[in-house]
Amino acid sequence: MTPLHFEALHLEAWAELGKLLDALETFPRPWRRAATQGPRADGARLSELYRQSCEHLALAQARSYPLPMIERLESLTQRAHQAIYRRQDYGVDQLKRLILIDIPESVRAHRWYVLISALLFVLPMIMVAWATYQDSGFISHLVDSQTARSFEQMYSNDAPKLGKPRDAGDDWQMLGYYIQNNIGIGFRCFASGVPAGLGSIFFILHNGLQIGAIAGYLTAQGHAENFYAFVVTHSSFELTGIVLSGAAGLRLGHALLAPGRRTRLEAFKHNAKGAVVVMYGVIIMLVIAAFLEAFWSSSRWISPPIKYAAGAVCWMLVISYLVWQGRPATVEQKVPHAS
């Protein structure tokens, strides 16, 4: 379908959406009162046109239609989004909207970056884990001998707390350390992606290689039960956060490397908007991982089978959240109340 045919086919719907938005922005309170107390015809129609315009925008971007058309659709969808999900309750509903819809939608919009980041992270991790399991000395290529011995002590049967150095303070101090460490890893993977994504690629590979080497080494040394019982629960949030932060960094780098019809600065600003939403999700996941790591994963009184079961539940929750949460059926249920 040519751009002219596409525009002619949907121009009437775009014009109608623009008129509805103009009316709402000119007389916001009477419109909202009519939409909430009346038959909700305007609200339902606005929601329908908003979903259609989102689909049209995705098609126009995928088919590389003219930039003015894409910018018009971006403007319409942004205005409609603000009109539908505008709140007056100190940001609580905006936060709910961000967590329940915006973050998973943005992650799915970055699916190819997420796939590349996951492959860069998981494949080297598996290969190095296997190599280190076969030959424990292989870990010396990635960490020094003192670091390797410290990992053995942290996951030995004599350790009072799993994953906790002997000279560390209480669980609250460890929480602060885990938050700082996790957020630091996430932002390095994200911010370093600006120069053509090279920094993100480096940090994704680096983290995958280190985690794989530690897993293979501890498994070979007979500490598999303690190590995997420690990581299984919080890894669903931490590893996913690392992959998503790398994906967001790759998108930043891609904007400067291949800006398309935009200038590099415009492409960077455009891609950064979606990448930042992904990073909101990353921060939430890494903070959750830090809490689990400090208070749950390190506990000796919780048996490994219980931790494995909790880990399976957490992995299912994370995958379900990113894959299904915020899809059109979910949005459709929320839109009438928002309107």
C-alpha angles and dihedrals in degrees: 000000000000121000091247092052091046092050093046091050095054104024093101093055092048091051092049091050090050092052092049091050092047090052092048093048092047097046105018102160101045089046092052091046091051091046094051101038100033131057091295091235094140093047094048092047092048090051092049093049090046092056091046092051090050089054091046091050092051091050093047092051093046092050094043094237118181115301096238090059092049092047091050091052091046090053093048095048093047092050092046091048091053092046095050099042100035111135138195100195106093096274100299093120092043088056091048090049091050094050100038101039118002099052098048091041091052092047091053090047087057093047096128092050089046090051093050092046092048092051092048089051105038104039097054089042092056094044094049092044090055093046092049092046090054093045117020091196089068089080089071088074090066108026134021123254094255091056091048091052091049090056090052090053093047092055101033122118089249095059110109091210125027116240092006121119114236092240094050123113128234128314093272091057089048089051090058091048093049093048092050093046096045096045090046092054092047095050093046090054090047106039096041090062093079095091097068092302092287095125092050091050090051096050094043090053092043094054093044092050094048095047091047093049093050093047094049093045096049091045091053091048093055098255096111097117095051094043098047092041087055099048103033098085105040094035091079089065100031100047092042089050091053092050093047093048089051090050091052090050091050090054091053090051092046090054091061095038097049110014094167114202093345127082114259092254093050091046091049092051092047095049093042091061092062094037092055091055088054089051091055086060091046092054092050092049094047092049090050089049090052093053092048092046093051101042108020112024095047095049117113095196092067110083120232094245090058091049091049090052091048090048092053090050092049093050091050091048093050094047093045091048095052096040104040111013115103097016118146094272090056093044091049091058092052100041100074091056091046092049 
